Amino acid sequence: MIPIRKGREIEKLRRAGKALIEVFDTVAPLIKPGITTLEINAEIEKKIASLGATAPCKGYHGYPAAACISTDDIVVHGIPSLKMLKEGEIVSVDIVLKLDGYCADATRTYAVGNISPEKRRLIEVTEQCFRNGVAKIRAGARLGDAQHAIQLTAELAGYGVVRAMTGHGIGTSMHEDPVIANYGAAGSGPLLKAGMCLAIEPMINMGDWDVVIDRDGWTCRTADGLPAAHYENTVLVTENGAEILTER
């Protein structure tokens, strides 16, 4: 069952989204060679707390941090550590916060200093996958319309679409129905209705779509060792389209 949000619930989702935008405003200036991913996470935790919010990822099935911070070939769920960011890397920062009982979830992939044109294109295409997918979201459409648009955008660019990890519904919990793959057939899947809230998050690999999980049980890497990028926002389905709650 996909929840339908109305009235005060939608306002609370919007507030959570605006708070998460503020968190990302503090992240972008931190991304530079020499900072550790643990230091980035500490600043994220401090900002979330200052907003009166909580971090649902911390403690989730034992996950130790507020943010997932994933460099180069790590697709998602990179655990913050003493690893320092290096010139030329790309790094994805995935954050969920909960404010007044409602969640917002977003991810951005950043360049660490100067990066190669190939990595720059991967970041740009991954964001375009999100935009083309969200352009298909409106009441009366099928979820598969957005999934198909994401897959088509990535594969036409020569990239692999991760199968093992997905987007999801979001609201009072950070993971709700439906499961949102980044591939699929147009015209398939659940019928979208106004008030549904979705975390749309293309995870796109420069090479093949396959991934492997490290022995820590969390860190998800590309199987071929090539870089991956990730772009995510919390999106509210409306009668005429989609309202992105975690972007200005």
N, C-alpha and C positions, 0 to 999 in steps of 0.2 A: 504494500500500500504506500503510495507516494503522498506525503502530507500536502495539504493545500493551506497556505498561510494567508491570513486576512488581517486588516486593520492594524491593531497594536502589534501583532506579531511581525508584520512587514516593517513597521517603524523600528522595531527592535533589531531586525536583521539589517536595516539600513544603518543604524547606529553602530552595530558591530563592524559593518563594512568600512565605515568612516574611521573607526578606531584603528582598523588594520592598515588603512592607508597611512595613518600617522606612524605606525610602526615601520612600514617600509620606507618612509621618509628618513628615518634614522639609520636604516640599513645601507642605503646607496652610498653615502659618504665613507662608510667603513671599508668598502671593497677596494683593497689595494694590496700590493705585494707586501708580505711580512706579517700581516695580521693572522692570528690563528682562528680557526673556525670556532673554537671554544670562546674566544674573546667576542666574536660576533654574536654568538648565542647569549652570552652574558648581557650584552647591551639590549638584545631583543627582550630578554626576560625582565630587565629593569624597566623598559618602556611599557611593556604590557602591564606590569604591576602599577605603574604610574597612572595608567588610564582606568584603573579600577577593574581591569579584566583579568582573566586567568588563561592559562595555556593548556588546553586539553591534551596536547601531544605528550606533555611531561608526565611520565608514569603510565602512559597507555601501553598495556601489555609489557611494562617494564622499560619502555623507552626513556632514556635519561635526560632529555633536553626539551626545550620549548620549540626549537626549530630543527628541521632537517636541512643540512647544508652539504651539498653534493658537488664535487669538483670533477671536471672533464668526463671520464668514462663512467662516473657514478650517475645513474639515472635518477634515483630517488633514495630517500631514507639514509643519507649520509649522516653518521653520528658525529656531532661536534667533538673536536679533539685538539691536541697540540699541533696538529698539522698547520703549517703556515701556507697562506695563499702565495702562488708563484706567478711572476710575470708571464702572460700568455695563456694562462688557464681561463676556463670559464667556470662559474660557480652558480648553482641554483639554490635559492633560499626559499624554503617552503614553510609557511607559518599559519597556524590556526590560533585564533583567540576566541574566547567566550565572554560576552558582556551581557549582563542582565538576563542570563539564561539562553542566549542565542549566539550561534557561532558564525564566524566568517573565516574563509580559507583562501589563500592566494599563494602564488609562486612567481618569482622572477629569476631569470638567468642573466647574470652580469659578466662583463668582460673584466678580467684582472689585468689592468694596464693595457698594453697594446696586444691585440690578438690577431691571428691569421685571418685573411679574407674568408677562408673556408669555415672557420668557427663563427665569424660574424654572420655569414649567410645562414648557418644553422640556427642561430638565435632568431634572426629575422623571419625565417620560414616557420619556425615553431610558433612565434606570435601570430603569424598570418594564419596558421592552422586554427588557432583559437578564434580569430576574428571571422574566418569563413564559416566555422562551425556555429558560432553565436548568431551569425546572420540568418541562420535557418531556424532559430528558436522563436516560437510564438505560439500562442494558444491555437490548438487545432492542427499543429504540425506533429510529426512523429519524431521521437528521439533519434531514430536512425538517420533522419535527414541531416542532423548536425554531425553525427558520427561519420557518415559517408563523406561529408564535406571536409572534415579533418583528415581522413585517410587519403582522399583524392589529392588534397593540397600537398601533403607530405610526399606521397609516392610520385607525383608528377615532378617534384623537385629532386627525386632520386634517393629519398631517405626511407628509413625503416620506422614503422609505427609500433611502439611497444604494445605487446598483447597482455603481458602478465600483470600489469598495473593499470588501474582505471580511475576515472572520476566517480562521483557519487552525489547523491542527494545530501543536503545539509540543512540544519535548523537548530533544534534544541540539542541535538547530538551532532558531532562532526561527521559521522558516517550514517547516512540514512538511505532509504530507497530513493531512486533506482541506482543500480550499477551503470556507469556510463563509460563504455569502451570508446577508444579513439579510432575505431574502425567499424564498418557495418554497411548495411544496405539501406539506401534511401527508401522511405515508406515503411520501414520496419520499426518495431519497438513500441513502447508505451505512447499513448496519445498525450501530448502536453496540454496542461491546463493552467490558466492564470493563477498565480499564487504558489506554484511549485518553485522550489529553490534548489539550484543545482551548482555543484562545483565542477566546472568544465576545465580539464587540465591535460592538454596534449603533451605527451612525453615522446620525443622524437629523436631517433638515433641517426648519426651521420652515416652509419653502415647498415648492417643487418638489424632486424627487429628483435632478435633473441637476446635474453638477459640471463645473468647468473646471480645468485645470492651468496654473499660472503658467509664465513663461518659464524659471524656475530648474529646471524639470523635476520638482519635488517638491511645492510648495505646492498643495494641492487645495482649491478654494473652491466654494461654492454658486454655480450659474450665475445665480441671481436676486439674489444679494447679501444674502439673509436669513441669520440665524444658524443654526449647526449645533451639535449636542452629540454627545458620544461617551462611552460607558461600556463598559469592558472588564475581564474577569478571565480568569485561567487556571483551567481547570475539568478535573477528573479524572472520567471516567465510572466509576460504580460499579454494582454489581448492583441497588441500590435507588434510585439517583438520581444526583446530581452533588455532588462535593466541590469547593468553591471554594477554591483554594489561595492566592489573593491578597487575601482578606478575613479579618478576625478573626471 
